[in-house]
Amino acid sequence: MYTAIVIGAGIGGLATAARLARAGYKVTLLEKNSRPGGRTDTIEGDGFRFDTGPTLFLMPGIFAETYRAIGERMEAHLELLRLDPTYRVHFHNGTSFDITADLNSMREQLEAMEPGAFKAFLDFMSEGYSHYHLSLEHFVGRNFTSWFEYLTPANMPLIFRVKALRKHYKNTARYFKDPRLRAAFSFQNMYLGVSPYDAMATYSLLQYSEIADGVWFPRGGMYKLIESLAAIAEGLGVQFRYNSPVSRIEVEGSRVSGVTLENGERLGGDVIIANADLPYVYSELLPEERLTDHLAKKRYSSSALMFYWAIRGERSSLLLHHNVFLSDHRYRESFDRIFQDLKLPDEPSFYVCAPTRTEPSFAPPDGDSLLVLVPVGHIDDSKPQDWSALREKAREAVFSRLDMLGLTGLNDIIEFEKTIGPEDYLKRLNLTKGAAFGLSHSFSQVGYMRPHNRHRRYKNLYFVGASTHPGTGLPIVLISARLVVERILREQPVPEKHVSISTSQIMELER
Ligand SMILES: Cc1cc2nc3c(=O)[nH]c(=O)nc-3n(C[C@H](O)[C@H](O)[C@H](O)COP(=O)(O)OP(=O)(O)OC[C@H]3O[C@@H](n4cnc5c(N)ncnc54)[C@H](O)[C@@H]3O)c2cc1C
């Protein structure tokens, strides 16, 4: 039986391990921390619960496909609840806007802000629809193993059709005049850790997807997803080893032969798949090579200052499940601070998640559980930052903005607080530069130009996760897992267990 070693039990590593086990590989999954999930983690204490990373469950069809590929039905594992309004956007002047799939409500709200904006919104959605389907079919949902596959005569015009060379904010500004609407329909690029002034206009697919496919919440929280994938993988025979940090990938000529753990133990494998952040794997787990410097010079996504607040007191009706606070009057400046100066803006935009609005059990009856995400620049060793001072500044900025909304005295009713910041992403998860979303998604870092999911020299070393193709975000990383397994099954010998099954069955597994 062929053996595979997966390094890292993030969602990418879990999905890859389960798919390979189903295809007949004997899989060992090595995770440095004590439980699976990576960025998709959970904190619990004193009756309070928090999802630490992802809170928006988008593109449910892609999750369902993963469950099918590993022999399960998503519905048997996750009870998905649709959130509508998807979120409330708060502007600096005290007004707000509920983004919803209810078109009547959208019409009333949009026309009140800018006459004609509802028609503009429908046109924007129509463009988002086209970007979504063209991108997923032609660029995101497939492997590229050469320039010839990427820049085909058929693909070239599509690059223009999905507006890959136009900037997202500029494109949004063609639809809406009111700066609040321009901000409300462009901030979503921050899901990828990219400035809307730099992101491709292609990403209007995000706004389309939120309204058309919906924003969902798995009952029990996002960590249910991780628990169920880990349990399925285990049932398929994947051997999990937690607290097992890999310190080196062993190479022999043009192949890798195994890994060495930090405790000195060595494990051999026919195929190795690294789910740990790709630039970290090149710089820390592989022998010195020129690609390390090349990767260090690439552009990285933003990081985040995260606050998890266990609140003792009434649940405010001013908050929905998802709430976005935009610094719309200093919008451009706030992104320049994050992406050019790698700092915290003076008036940061931020996001608050209050899951008890959907699932009361996330906090005791007399309490609330709030997650706050404040985007901030990533770590740059040449410009050291005082992260604890920045955290204090972010906390104060959030309190003062929530105070303006009417959520006064929050600071006094926080029973306990947990925080995560760039240095935690670096140390706990080995995310290069503490960039919370991995490598950036500029035009020159997507498609064939994103670091590939197989090493150029070592032909049996593969990558899965946010910093390889196609990119970051849970559903996109699940696509990354499908693509890498398809590639392994095509390029590496078929495990004995499946030698007797038909090619069509293997193709079905690949699908
Ligand atoms: C704050 C935040 C909010 C987000 N919000 C959303 C959202 O709402 N919706 C959404 O879809 N996406 C969201 N994302 C993005 C999403 O979380 C990521 O794209 C996704 O979780 C990445 O998964 P991964 O498998 O690539 O990597 P990871 O989750 O980072 O997993 C990699 C694993 O490798 C392990 N590892 C590292 N080094 C080693 C080693 N040497 N040996 C062994 N193991 C190792 C790590 O411990 C980790 O468990 C968010 C991310 C963050 C940080």
PDBQT file of the ligand as one rigid body, heavy atoms in Angstrom, charges set to zero:
ROOT
HETATM    1  C1  LIG A 601      -9.101  35.663  11.536  1.00  0.00    +0.000 C 
HETATM    2  C2  LIG A 601      -9.462  34.885  10.301  1.00  0.00    +0.000 A 
HETATM    3  C3  LIG A 601     -10.757  34.945   9.812  1.00  0.00    +0.000 A 
HETATM    4  C4  LIG A 601     -11.103  34.219   8.675  1.00  0.00    +0.000 A 
HETATM    5  N1  LIG A 601     -12.406  34.251   8.250  1.00  0.00    +0.000 NA
HETATM    6  C5  LIG A 601     -12.791  33.431   7.248  1.00  0.00    +0.000 A 
HETATM    7  C6  LIG A 601     -14.172  33.282   6.950  1.00  0.00    +0.000 A 
HETATM    8  O1  LIG A 601     -15.037  33.908   7.586  1.00  0.00    +0.000 OA
HETATM    9  N2  LIG A 601     -14.530  32.414   5.970  1.00  0.00    +0.000 N 
HETATM   10  C7  LIG A 601     -13.601  31.688   5.282  1.00  0.00    +0.000 A 
HETATM   11  O2  LIG A 601     -13.982  30.901   4.403  1.00  0.00    +0.000 OA
HETATM   12  N3  LIG A 601     -12.268  31.801   5.553  1.00  0.00    +0.000 NA
HETATM   13  C8  LIG A 601     -11.844  32.641   6.523  1.00  0.00    +0.000 A 
HETATM   14  N4  LIG A 601     -10.524  32.724   6.858  1.00  0.00    +0.000 N 
HETATM   15  C9  LIG A 601      -9.519  32.019   6.035  1.00  0.00    +0.000 C 
HETATM   16  C10 LIG A 601      -9.419  30.536   6.422  1.00  0.00    +0.000 C 
HETATM   17  O3  LIG A 601      -9.350  30.425   7.811  1.00  0.00    +0.000 OA
HETATM   18  C11 LIG A 601      -8.147  29.943   5.833  1.00  0.00    +0.000 C 
HETATM   19  O4  LIG A 601      -8.065  30.201   4.444  1.00  0.00    +0.000 OA
HETATM   20  C12 LIG A 601      -8.090  28.428   6.041  1.00  0.00    +0.000 C 
HETATM   21  O5  LIG A 601      -8.465  28.067   7.340  1.00  0.00    +0.000 OA
HETATM   22  C13 LIG A 601      -6.676  27.964   5.763  1.00  0.00    +0.000 C 
HETATM   23  O6  LIG A 601      -6.597  26.575   5.965  1.00  0.00    +0.000 OA
HETATM   24  P1  LIG A 601      -5.250  25.800   5.663  1.00  0.00    +0.000 P 
HETATM   25  O7  LIG A 601      -5.550  24.366   5.765  1.00  0.00    +0.000 OA
HETATM   26  O8  LIG A 601      -4.654  26.294   4.391  1.00  0.00    +0.000 OA
HETATM   27  O9  LIG A 601      -4.193  26.292   6.760  1.00  0.00    +0.000 OA
HETATM   28  P2  LIG A 601      -4.155  26.263   8.361  1.00  0.00    +0.000 P 
HETATM   29  O10 LIG A 601      -5.513  26.357   8.933  1.00  0.00    +0.000 OA
HETATM   30  O11 LIG A 601      -3.183  27.318   8.751  1.00  0.00    +0.000 OA
HETATM   31  O12 LIG A 601      -3.559  24.828   8.712  1.00  0.00    +0.000 OA
HETATM   32  C14 LIG A 601      -2.194  24.514   8.604  1.00  0.00    +0.000 C 
HETATM   33  C15 LIG A 601      -1.839  23.560   9.739  1.00  0.00    +0.000 C 
HETATM   34  O13 LIG A 601      -0.453  23.211   9.630  1.00  0.00    +0.000 OA
HETATM   35  C16 LIG A 601       0.059  23.082  10.959  1.00  0.00    +0.000 C 
HETATM   36  N5  LIG A 601       1.540  23.168  10.913  1.00  0.00    +0.000 N 
HETATM   37  C17 LIG A 601       2.288  24.250  10.629  1.00  0.00    +0.000 A 
HETATM   38  N6  LIG A 601       3.592  23.928  10.673  1.00  0.00    +0.000 NA
HETATM   39  C18 LIG A 601       3.666  22.619  11.004  1.00  0.00    +0.000 A 
HETATM   40  C19 LIG A 601       4.746  21.712  11.216  1.00  0.00    +0.000 A 
HETATM   41  N7  LIG A 601       6.034  22.078  11.086  1.00  0.00    +0.000 N 
HETATM   42  N8  LIG A 601       4.462  20.426  11.557  1.00  0.00    +0.000 NA
HETATM   43  C20 LIG A 601       3.167  20.017  11.689  1.00  0.00    +0.000 A 
HETATM   44  N9  LIG A 601       2.113  20.837  11.520  1.00  0.00    +0.000 NA
HETATM   45  C21 LIG A 601       2.355  22.126  11.159  1.00  0.00    +0.000 A 
HETATM   46  C22 LIG A 601      -0.575  24.237  11.689  1.00  0.00    +0.000 C 
HETATM   47  O14 LIG A 601      -0.519  24.068  13.094  1.00  0.00    +0.000 OA
HETATM   48  C23 LIG A 601      -2.011  24.174  11.128  1.00  0.00    +0.000 C 
HETATM   49  O15 LIG A 601      -2.831  23.346  11.916  1.00  0.00    +0.000 OA
HETATM   50  C24 LIG A 601     -10.133  33.437   7.988  1.00  0.00    +0.000 A 
HETATM   51  C25 LIG A 601      -8.825  33.390   8.480  1.00  0.00    +0.000 A 
HETATM   52  C26 LIG A 601      -8.491  34.101   9.625  1.00  0.00    +0.000 A 
HETATM   53  C27 LIG A 601      -7.087  34.012  10.153  1.00  0.00    +0.000 C 
ENDROOT
TORSDOF 0
